[in-house]
Amino acid sequence: MQIINEEKINFVYNYCGDYVGEDKSICESIKPRLDTNNMKFETNSKCVLEENEGYFSCMKKQKQCSDAKDSVECSKIRVSNDKKRCFYIKGNCIEQYKTCEDYEAADS
């Protein structure tokens, strides 16, 4: 089992597409940056290794609520529906409507 040093990986790779390889653990350890001059990471994106016809690509994808590992990360994830957000409830980050009115409007 290979141990991944995330600090080292994120020093080498700024973006998902910088990694050219087939190791899922390396690709998914990369935290995409806002830009090359900035040391800040994108809070709403993750890297995912995808295979297409035998070729592998490390691609940037939008995080889902379920990707959050803790309440802080959960609160930073933005979902595509502006009437919903991620809530950390009983150890899980889940997507829910912000208000009862938003839920009722979607249900009708």
C-alpha positions in Angstrom: 0.0 0.0 0.0 1.4 3.4 -1.1 1.2 6.2 1.4 0.3 9.5 -0.2 1.9 12.7 1.1 -0.8 15.3 0.3 1.4 18.2 1.2 4.0 17.1 -1.3 1.4 16.4 -4.0 -0.2 19.8 -3.6 3.3 21.4 -3.9 3.9 19.7 -7.2 0.4 19.9 -8.8 -1.7 23.2 -8.9 -4.5 21.8 -11.0 -6.1 18.4 -11.7 -4.9 18.4 -15.3 -1.3 18.8 -14.2 -1.2 15.1 -13.2 -0.7 12.7 -16.1 -0.9 9.2 -14.8 -3.2 6.4 -13.7 -2.9 6.5 -9.9 -6.3 7.3 -8.5 -5.0 8.1 -5.0 -2.5 10.8 -6.4 -5.2 12.4 -8.6 -7.8 12.5 -5.9 -5.3 14.0 -3.4 -4.7 17.1 -5.5 -6.5 20.2 -4.3 -7.2 22.5 -7.3 -5.9 26.0 -6.8 -7.7 29.3 -7.7 -4.7 30.3 -9.8 -1.0 29.7 -10.1 0.0 32.8 -8.2 -2.4 32.1 -5.4 -1.8 29.6 -2.6 -5.6 29.3 -1.9 -7.4 26.1 -2.9 -10.8 25.9 -4.5 -13.3 24.9 -1.8 -15.9 23.7 -4.3 -13.9 21.5 -6.5 -12.1 18.1 -6.4 -10.0 16.0 -8.7 -11.4 12.7 -10.0 -9.5 10.1 -12.2 -11.7 9.2 -15.1 -11.1 6.5 -17.8 -12.2 6.9 -21.3 -11.4 4.2 -23.9 -8.3 3.1 -22.0 -6.9 6.6 -21.4 -6.9 8.2 -17.9 -7.5 11.8 -17.1 -7.4 13.7 -13.8 -10.4 16.0 -14.1 -11.8 18.8 -12.0 -15.3 18.2 -10.8 -17.7 20.1 -8.5 -17.8 18.7 -5.0 -21.1 17.3 -3.7 -22.2 17.7 -0.1 -21.4 14.0 0.5 -17.7 14.7 -0.3 -17.3 16.8 2.9 -15.2 15.2 5.6 -16.2 17.6 8.4 -18.6 20.4 9.2 -16.2 23.1 8.1 -15.7 21.6 4.7 -19.5 21.0 4.5 -20.3 24.7 5.1 -18.0 25.8 2.2 -19.5 23.6 -0.5 -21.9 25.4 -2.8 -24.5 23.5 -4.7 -25.9 24.4 -8.1 -29.5 25.1 -6.8 -29.5 28.5 -5.0 -32.4 27.4 -2.9 -30.4 24.6 -1.4 -27.2 24.3 0.6 -25.1 21.7 2.5 -26.0 21.1 6.1 -23.9 19.0 8.5 -26.3 16.8 10.5 -25.4 13.9 12.8 -21.9 13.5 11.2 -23.1 13.7 7.6 -23.1 16.5 5.1 -26.4 16.5 3.2 -28.0 18.8 0.6 -31.3 20.3 1.8 -33.5 23.3 1.1 -32.6 26.4 2.9 -36.1 27.2 4.0 -39.5 25.5 4.3 -40.8 28.0 1.7 -38.2 26.9 -0.8 -39.1 23.2 -0.3 -42.9 23.9 -0.6 -42.3 26.0 -3.8 -40.3 23.1 -5.4 -42.9 20.5 -4.3 -45.8 22.4 -6.0 
